[in-house]
């Protein structure tokens, strides 16, 4: 008995979509963290950043 590929497609496609959604949430969280860190670094006044060592 042969099973038509069209019957099997929704299962793996749904699993793939769910996996992509979870990965998308993780990427969003990481991107938001990265933006937060960059903003914190940019908010540091240049006067408080030490210069190169004298030498």
C-alpha positions in Angstrom: 0.0 0.0 0.0 1.4 3.3 -1.0 0.8 6.5 1.0 0.4 9.6 -1.0 3.1 12.2 -0.2 0.5 14.9 0.1 -0.9 13.2 3.2 2.5 13.2 4.9 3.5 16.7 4.1 1.4 18.6 6.7 3.0 16.8 9.6 6.6 17.6 8.9 5.7 21.0 7.6 3.9 21.8 10.9 6.9 20.6 12.9 9.3 22.6 10.8 7.1 25.8 11.2 7.0 25.2 15.0 10.8 24.8 15.2 11.3 27.9 13.1 9.0 29.9 15.5 11.0 28.8 18.5 14.3 29.6 16.8 12.9 33.0 15.8 12.0 33.8 19.4 15.5 32.9 20.5 17.0 35.0 17.8 14.8 37.9 18.8 15.9 37.6 22.4 19.6 37.5 21.5 19.2 40.5 19.1 17.4 42.5 21.8 20.2 41.7 24.3 22.8 42.7 21.7 21.0 46.0 21.1 20.8 46.7 24.8 24.5 46.1 25.3 25.4 48.3 22.4 23.2 51.1 23.8 24.8 50.8 27.2 28.3 51.0 25.6 27.3 54.0 23.6 25.9 55.8 26.6 29.3 55.7 28.4 30.9 59.2 28.1 34.1 59.3 26.2 35.8 61.0 29.1 35.4 58.0 31.3 37.1 55.7 28.7 40.8 55.4 29.5 43.3 56.3 26.8 46.1 54.2 25.5 48.9 53.3 28.0 51.7 55.8 28.1 54.9 54.4 26.9 
